[in-house]
Amino acid sequence: MTTFDQFWDEQGLLWVAFSFASGIAGYFLLPSEPSRIAVLLVGLCTFLIALRVRRRQALAWYSVLLLAFSAGLGTASLRSSLVDAPRLAMPMTVEVGGIVLERQFGPKHDRLVLSVETVKRRAIDADAFPHRLRLRVPKESGGQVGERVRLKGRLFPPPGPVHPGGYDFSFRAYFMQIGATGFSFGPAEMLGPAESGLKLRGAAMVAKLRGDLANRIRTDLGDRPETALVVALLVGDRSGISEQQEEALRASGLAHILAISGLHMALFAGGTYGGVLLLLALLPALSLRWPTHKWAAVAALLAATFYLLLSGASVATQRSYLMIALVFLGLLAGRRGLTLRSVALAALVLLALAPERLFFPGFQMSFAAVICLVAVYELWRRREADFQGMTRDQGLRARIVRSVGAWGAGLFVTALVAGLATGIIGAHHFGRVAPYGLVGNMLGMPVFTLLVMPMGVLALVLMPFGLAVLPLTVMSFGISILLDVAEFTSALDAGQGAVGKLDAVAAVLLLGSLFTGLLLPGRLRLVAVLLFAGGVGSAVQARPPDLQIATTGASLAARDEEGNLRYSGRRSSFATELWFQAEGIPSQALGSRRMIASQRRCDAQGCVFSAFGNEQASEAATGKTTPVFLAVPKTLEALVDDCRYADIVVSDFIVPENCGADLVIDQVVRTRRGAVAIWLSSQKSRGPALEATARSLDNETETENGRTTIIERLVHAIPDPPRPWHLPGTVTYGSLRRSEGNKTR
């Protein structure tokens, strides 16, 4: 077998998965929705090409990758059309009734995901109202999974991105078929259990079991700081974890223990496998005649399935379950299961079922970490095989020392490699890393691996017999050590790892350099150097916006004359936190980033803000440049003056076409395009420099009469034309009345 053949035999399926994911990414990153016919033709053409070159080995593999790309493109396109459902077009207050599909617990409020059956106590047409709602309800409100409820609430269309490139709930809501969000006026009215199908009844049983186990754990442990973490690790309910605990775990690089993933699943299923195998070994009549290791593998598969359901079945848990299932299926078939092929197969299954997962941080972190770890341990295994003969004749003491050293080295490599992979993704999505994560994992993971999770598995086994108190107590003690380690490690970095948001291009290039460096053979690994250089260059060249403007209202952030971004409100908000997260400012420092009086002037007529670009800030002290003036009028009279004197006008009014401001972002623009990010250029003179305003949805700026434009770059959160998940909703009061009229007739 040639080197090329061996490479494709070991990693071919993984690169097929990469290509499939690239096709999915290509669909979602397209500037406009592609034609379904065009997507179908692309898939057909690539299939014919694959058939044509199937006997030419090298070309056959490349054609398979091309086919996988087109399959990803088609899968994403098909998925987006299948989940399309009605969405709210305007805020409304309405009484709705339906079945609770999911209950999410929170510290102050709970959230219900409701499958709508009635509106105003009347049955509704399938296309006349959103199929699902996500509503905030009081803690004391009833409504468990599988029960019917009725409530009156205030509903809103799913919100779009808080800022361009930022978290986009409307994207997730679209694929969950959630057409509106909001809150209820008081507790929900209980209408009894729903007469539903097997799937919902199963979900209700699992939710009840999880709730009963969580209550049992709280009863056994009492009101301890560690109790919430025990519940999170065993049941997947993280609602009781305090912000301080979660922040300490995140800053120390130990937050991954809260995601029920590979280690949890391996300990749970592996512990079951070992326990069953030990019990069967005590029965010689069985162990000598029958393949008891296969019986133990079946028991481990059942245990893994139980833990998948018990823990809430997050994406990371699903990935872990698929991989652990392949390990035990490989044991049943007599083959090694933990390979890059099993990782690829798990990714293909999850992405084929829900292509949108590719853009979820949990999916990206989970698979990036496990791909890198499996690749590293494949290299490690080969190296150990080369030196196996040299260590075969060592004494007992040398073997013990070597085993302990190998375990410590394995822990170090695991923390380092997984930290690099997840750190790149964390810097892109959250603008932060865990700079001392290696220290936190080296100190905390031995406690978690050897004490916390084994005691957790034992507690779940003994809980039906009422004997779980002792292992839960020991588990709680181990978690207290983990929390001490987390607090110690997080205290080493006063900035909490805030580095600013990593540019998407830089993140892809850096992650690609890590993958190619670990996966490609021989000299091909030099590609990693080029990708790394490109990623570093992209990260260095990128700079955050100088102006951030929210979708509605007067909420915005602008740079002062020293180049510091400051926000306009009296207190920070969710949007503010995300703006400064991208800037690299930790949340505890937001109090010092409020606008001062010299930058913000407000009265009953409106507000005027001054803003500088990064390049302007260095010249502001010398008086060589003047700020950009941004006005937010509250009255029509103020709007007239602001159009005459301001550079930028931001308003919830519909601004006339003859407004003289350089840039106008009015109600029409804000409704269609959402939040706005602006990069200011250095300017040499004042005056209207933009021939095309934002209202025309043109981001290009021009100069006239030799004057330099004040806008270097402008990006809207919602593209034009909008993709399906950003399209305006169709459900209004008028459409509801028409639907009710049709029902009456």
N, C-alpha and C positions, 0 to 999 in steps of 0.2 A: 504494500500500500504506500503510495507516495505521500509526501508531507502535506500536499494540498488535500488529498483524499482523507487523510487522518484528521486534518483540521475541520473539514466539513462534516466528517462523521461525528466529531465531538461537539462542534459548535454550530452546525448548520441550522438546526431548529431555532437556536437562540437568535441568529441573524435574520431568520425568517420572521421571528417575533419583533425584532427591531424594525424590519421593513414594514410589517403590518402596522406597528405603532406609528411609523412615519407617515403612512397613508392616512391614518386617523388624524394625525396632527395636520397634515396637508389640507384635509377637508375643513377642519375647524379654523384654520388660519387663512382660508381663502377670503378675499375682500368682499365677495358676494356669494349668494347661494348658487351652487352649480346646477345645471340641468340634469335631471334624473336620467334622461336619455344619453347625455354625454358621459355620465359616470358609467352607465351600462355598456356603452361602446368601448370605453377605455378598458373595462374589465374583460370584454369579449376579445379585444385585440391582444391584450397581454396573455390571455389563455391560449389563443391561436399561436402566438409566438412561442410559448412554452411547449406546445405540442410539436412545433416545427423543429426545435433544436433539442428535443429531449434526449437524443442519442449522442450529442456532443457534450461531454461531461462538464467542462468548465462553463460553457455557454448555458447549459441546462440549469446550473445553480443560479447564475445571474438572472435567467428568465424566471426562475422560481421566486427570487427576491422581488423582481418586478411585478409578478403576479400577486405576491403577498401585499405589496404596496397598493395595488389597485383594489385588492380585496378589503384592505383597511379603509380606503377611500369610500368604497361602496357600502361597507358595513356601517360607517358613521353616517353616511347620507340616508341609508334606510332607517337607521335608528331615529334620526331626527324627524323623519316623516311619520314614523309609527307612534311616537309619543306626543305628537302635536295635540293640544287640547285647549279649550276655551280659557282665556285669561281676562282678568278684570281690566277695564279701560279707565276707571275713575274710582276714587274713594267712595264708599257707600256704607250706610248703616242698614243692616238687614238681619232677620232671624233665619237661622239655618238649622237643619237637623241632619244627622248622618251617623255613620259608624266610625268609631275610633280605630284607626289603623296603627297608630303609634303614640306613645306618651313619653315625652322627654322631660326628665326631672331637672329642676334648677333650684338654686338657693332661695330665690324669692318667688318665682313663678314657675309653673309647668307649661309645656307646650303640647298641644294635641294636633296630630295630623288626622284630619277628618275627611272621610269619603262622603260627599254630599248626596243626600237622598231627597230632601225637601227644602224649599225656600218659601218663607212666609206660610209654612205648614201645608204647602201644596207640592205635589210631585212636579219635577221640572224636566224639560227636554234635555237630552244629553249634550247638545251643543249650545244651550242657552245659559249655562252657568259653569264656573270652574268645577272640575271633577273632584279636586282635592283642595283643602284649605289647611294652612298652618296657623293656629291661633294660640295666643298666650292666655292662660286661665289662672285663677288664683290657686294657691297651694292646696286649699281645702276643697277644691272643686272635684267632683267625681268624674268618672269616665275612664275606665280601663280599656285595654285593647279588646276589641270584640263586642263592646257595649254600644248601644244607641244613646245619643245625647241630643239635646236641643238647646240652643243658646242664641242670644242676641249679641251681636258684636259689630265692631267697626272694622271694615275690610279695606285693604289697599292693594294696588298692583304690586307684584314682586319687585323690590328695588333693584336697580341696575348697579353697575360698578361704582364704588365710592369715589374712585379716581381712575383715570385711564391706566389699564394694565393691572388694576387692583382686584380685590375680592369681588366676585360677581355672583350675588345670590340668584339673580334671575336666570343665570345659566343652569345652576343646580335645580332650581324650581321647575324649569322647563322639562328637564328629563325625569323629574319626579312627578310630573303632571300636577304640580301645585300652582293653581291659577290665582291665588290671593293669599295674603298674610294679614294679620291683625290681632285684635284682642277682644275678649268678651267683656260684656257688662255684667260682672258678677259670675257666680258659679254656674256650671252647666246643669241643665235639668236632665235627670236620668230617666231613660225610657225603657230600660231593661236590656237583656242580651239580644244580640242580633241573630237572626236565623240565616247564617251564612255558610259558605262552602268549607271544605276541609282545610284549605290553606289558612283561612282566617281563624278557624277554630284551633288549628295547631299553633298559630302565632299567639292567640290568647292564652293557651296552655303554657307556652314557653314564657310569656310575660308574667303570668301568675307565679310560675316556678321561680323565676328570677327575683320577683318581689318578695316571695316567701323566704328564699335563701338570704336575701339582703337583710330582711327584718330579723331573721334568726342570728345572723352574724352580729348585728347591732345589739341584740339582746344579750348574746354571750360575752361580748367585749365591752359593752357599755359605752359611755361618752368619752372616748379617748381620741387624741389627735390622729392616731394610726387607723382608727376604725374605717374611716372613709376610704383609705387606700386599700385596706383589705377587701372591702366591698368592690372597689374598682378592679382589683386584680382577679377576683374570683367570679364576679357577676358581670363586670363590664359597665357598672353604673358609677359614673364619675361625678355625679351631681353634688356629693357631699364634700369634695375636696376643696379646701380653701384656696383663695388666690395666692396666698403666701406660699403654701406648699407647692402648688403647681409652678409658680414662678421660680422657686428654689430648684426644683427638679429640672426645669427647662434650662436654667442658667448653668447648671452643673453637668448637663449632657445626659441626665438620667430620666428625662421625660419619656423616653422610648419604652420604659417598663410599664407605662400606663396603656400602651397600645398592645392589646392581646395579640401577640405575633409568634414568631418562630420558637423563641425560647420557651414561652409559656406552653405552647402546644407540644413541643418536644418533651418537656418535663412531664406534662400530664399524660400524653399518649405513651411516651417511653416508660414512665413509671408504671402504667397499667400493663404494658408488655412485660416488663421485668417481674412484676408481682405475679401475674398469671403464669408466667413461665416457671417461676419458683414454686408455686403451688402445685403445678402439674409435675414438676420434677420430684416432688415428695411421693408421687404415686408411680412406682416403677412399672406397674402393669400397663400404664398408659404411656409413660415417657419412653419405654423401650420398644414399643410396638407402633406408636403413632407419631406423626410429625407435630409434636406439641408446640414447636415454635410457630407453626402456621396458625394453630388455634389461638396462641397468644397474639399473633398479628391481627387476627379478626377481632379479638377483644379490644385491642388498641385502636383499631379503626372505629369501633362503636364508641369507645371513650372519647376519641377525637371529635366524632360527630356530636356527641352530647355536649362537649365543651364549646364547640362552634356555636351551637344554639344558645347555650347558657350565657356566653360572653357577649352576645349581641351581634355576632357575624359582621364585624367591620371588614373593610377591604383587606387590611393587613391580616386579619384572622382568616379570611377566606383564602388568601394566598398561602398562609401557613398550613391550613387544612389540606389544600390540594397537594402541597409538597409532601406533607407527612403521610397523606394517603398514598402517594406514589411510592414513598419509601416502603411502606408495609405491603403494597401491592407487588412491588419488586421483590420483597421477601417471600411472598406467596409464589411468585413466578421464578424465584431463584436468581434474580438479577439485582444489581446495585441500583438503588432508586434515587439517591441524592446526587444529581448531576446537573450540569447546565441545561440539559434537555428537560429535566423536570421543572426547572425554573421557567423555561420558555413555554412549556405546555401550560403551566398555571397562568402565565401572563396572557397567552392566547385565549384561554377559556374565559378569563375575566373580562378581557377587552372585547371579545366577540359578543358577550352578553350585554355589556354596557360600555361602549367606546369612550364615553365622556369621562370615565374614570382616569384616563390617561392624564388629565389636567388636575387631578386631585392631589394635593401634597402628600397625603397618606399613601396613596398608590405609588407615587414616584419615589418617596423615601424607602418604602418597604422593598420594592424591587431593585432599586439602585444598590441598597445595602446588601441584599442577599446575592445579587449577581456578582458584586465585587468579592464578597466573602467566599462564595463557592469557587470563584476563579482563583483566589489566593490559596485556598486549601487544596485545590487540584495541583497547583504548583508545589505546595508544601508536601503533598503526598508523594509526588514523583521524586522530590529531593530526598525524602525519608527512605524511599525504596532504594535509592542509590547508595545510602549509607547504612542500610540495614545489616549488611554483613559485617561491618566494622564494629557494631555494638552488640552482636549476638553473644559474645563470650564475656561480657561485663559481669561483675559481681552484683549482689543484691543491693548494696549501698549505692553503687554507681547507677543502677537502674532506677532506684527511688529518686536520686538526685536528678537524673535525666528526665524522669516522668514529671516531677514537680516543675523543673525548668521548662519543659515543653508545654505544660499547662499554663504557666505564667506567660510564656512567649505567645501562646495561642490567645490568651486574654488580651495581651497588649496589641497584637496584630488585629484582632477582632475590633477592639475599641478604636484603633487608628484608622483602619480601612472603612469601617461603617461610619465613623465620625466624619471622614473626608467626604464620602458619598452623600450622606444626609446633610452635612454642613453646607455644601454647595446649593442644595435644593432649599434648605432653610433660609439661606441668605437671599435667595431669589424671591421666595414667597413672603417671608416675614422680616427681612432686613436684619437678621440677627444670627449669630452662631454661638456655640458654647466653647469659648477659647480654652477653658480648662476641663473640657469634657473628657479628655484622656485620663486626667487625674481622677475625676469623679467616677469614671467607669472602672478604673483599676482598683479604687478603694471600695466601691459599692457593689459591683457585680458579683464578687465572690460571696458576699452576704446574700444577695438576691438568689444566686444560683444554688448555693449549698444549704441555705436555711429558709428563706422566705417561701419560694415556690414549692419545694418538697413538703413543707408543712401545710401549705395551701392545698396541695393535692390530697394529702392525708386527711385534712379537715373535711374536704368534700366527700371522701370515702366514708368517714366515720359519722358524718352529720345525720344520716338516716337512723343511726343507732343511738343518737344523743350523746356521742362521745367526742364532739368536735372542740370542746372548750380548751383542752390542753394544746393541741396543735395550733389553734387560732391564737392562743396566748403567746406561744413561741413565735409564730408568724408576726404578730404585732410587735414583739420585741425586736425581731430582725428589721422590720420597717422603721422602727424608731432609730436604729443605727443608720439605716439608709437616709433618713431625713437629716440626721446629724451630719452625715457625709455631704449631703446636698447643700445644707446651709454653709458648711465650711468651704466647699468648693465655690459656691456662688459668691461668697464674700471676697474671694480672691480677685474678682473683676467688678469694679464699681460701676462700669457701664453696662453690666448685664449682657454683654456680647453684642450690643447694638452696633452694626457696621454699615447700615444703609442698604437699600434694596439693590441686589445684584441684577444687572441688566440681563434680559432673557437670552440674548445672543451669547453673552459671556458665560452664563450658566450652562447652556447647551455645549459650548466649546470646551469648558472645563470638565464637565461630566463626560463628554466624549473622549477627552484626553485620558481620563481615569479608566474608562472602559477599554479603549484601544491599548493602553499600556499593559493592562492585565490579560487581555484576551488575544490580541494578535501575536503571531509567532515571529521569532527572529527579528530581522531588520525592519519588518513592517511596524514594529513598535515605535520607530522614529516618528511615525505619524502623530503619536501622542505629544511629542515635543512641539510640533507645528500647531496642533490644536490648543495646547496649553499657552503657547505664545499668543495665539489669536484671542483666547479667552482673557488673558491678562490685559492685552491691549484694548479690548472692548470695554473691560471693566474700568480701566484708567481713563478712557476717553469719555465715558458716560458721565453726565451730571444731572442732578435732580432738577425739577421745574422750579421756576422763580415765582410762579403764581399757581395756586390750587383753588379752584372755584367749585363749590358743591352744586348738586343738581338743582336745588331750590334754596330760596332764602338768601340771607346775607353772609352765610358761613363761607369763609375763605381764609387763605394763608398767603402771605407775601413776604419777600425779603426786605429787611431794613437796610440802611446805608452801610452797615457793617457786614452785610451778606448773610445775616441770620434769618432763617424763616420764622415768622411769627403768625399766630392765628388771631382772628378777629373777635371771637366770642368771649364771654365772661368766664366760661369754663370749657374744659376740653370735652369733646364728643367722640363717638366712634370714628367719624370721618377724620377728625383731628388726629387721633391716635394713629390711624393708618397713614396719613400724610407724613407725620414725623417719624413713623417707623421706616418709611422709605428714605427719609432724610438721615437716619442713623441716630436719632435722638431717643434715649430710653424714656419709658412712660413716666418715671418718677421725676424727670426734668421738665415736663410740660408746663408746670406752674410758672417757670421762668421764661416761657416763650410766648406769653400774651403780648399783644401789641401795646406799645406805650403811646402816650397822648400825641407825641409828635408825628406818629405814623397813622393815627386813626382819629378822625374828627367826625362826630355824630351829633345830630339834633333831631327834632321831630320830623324834618323834611327828608332825612336820609343820612348816609355816611359817605365820606370820601377817604380813600386810603392811598398812601404813597408806596410805591414798590420800586426796587432796584434789581437789576440782574447781577449775577456773580461778577461779571467783568466790570459792571458799573460801580460796584461797591468799593473797589480799590481806588476809584477816581473820585468818589463822592466827597471824601474829606478835603480834596484840593479844590472842589468847586467846579471841576471840569465837566460835570454832567448833572443833569437834573432828573428827578424821579419821574416815573410814570404815574399818573393820577387815575385811579380807578374809582368810579362813583356807583353807589347802590341807592337809587332814589326810592323813597317811600310814598311820594305823592306825584301827581302828574305835573304840578308846577315845578317841582325839583327836577323832574325828568327833562323839562325844556332847558333849564339852565345847564344841567349836566351834559346834555347833547352838545351844547355850545362850547363848554370849557374843558370837559374831561377827555382823557385819552381813551379810556375804556369805560363802557357803561354795562353794568350787569343788573338785570331787572327781571322781576316776575310779571311786569307789564308787557304788552305787545308794543314794541317801540316803532314809531313811524319810520318810513324809508328815508326821510330827509334828515335824520339825526346826523349831526356833524362829527360825532366821535370817531376815532380811528377804528375802534372795534366795538361791536354791539353784540351782546349775548343776552337776548331777551327770552320771553316765555316760549316762543316758538322754537328757538334753538335749544333751550334747556330741556324742553319736553322731548324733542326728537333726538338730541345728541347726548344728553346727560351731563355728567361732570366734565370739567375742562382743566387741562394742564397747559401752562404757557411758559415758554422760555423767552426771556427778554434779551434783546441785542443791545450792544452799546450804541447810543444815539448821539448825534452831533447837533441836532436842531429839533425844534418842536414842530408840530403841525400834523395835519392828517396825511399819513403815509400809506394807509391801506386802501387800495381801490376796491377790494372785495372784503366785505365784512364777514364775520362769523355767521351771520344770518344766511348768507349765500352758501354756507357749508363748504367754503373753499379755504383750505389751510395755507394757500400760497400767498405770500406777501410781495409787494412790488415797491419800487422807489419811484419818486417823481421829483423833478427839479433838483436832482442831486441829493435829496435828503435821505438819510438812513432810516429804515423802518424800525419801529420799536418792538416788533414781534419777530423773533428769530424762528420760532416753531410753535405751533398750536396743535394739540391733540385732543380729540373728543373721546369720551369713554365708549360711546356707541358709534359704530361705523355707519357710513352712508353708501349704499343702502344697508339697512339693518339685517342681521341674520335672524333666523326664526325665533331664537330665544330673546331677541330684543324688539321684536315686532310689537306695535301697540296692541293692547287687548281689545276685545270686541264686545265685552259684556258691560252694558250701561243700564241705568234706570229705565231708559226707553226700551231697550231690547228685552228687559225683564217684563215690562208691561205688555209688550207685544206677545211674548211667550205665554203669559197668563191669559191674554185674550184668546189666543189660539186654543188653549186648553179648555176654556169656557165654552167656545163654540163646538 
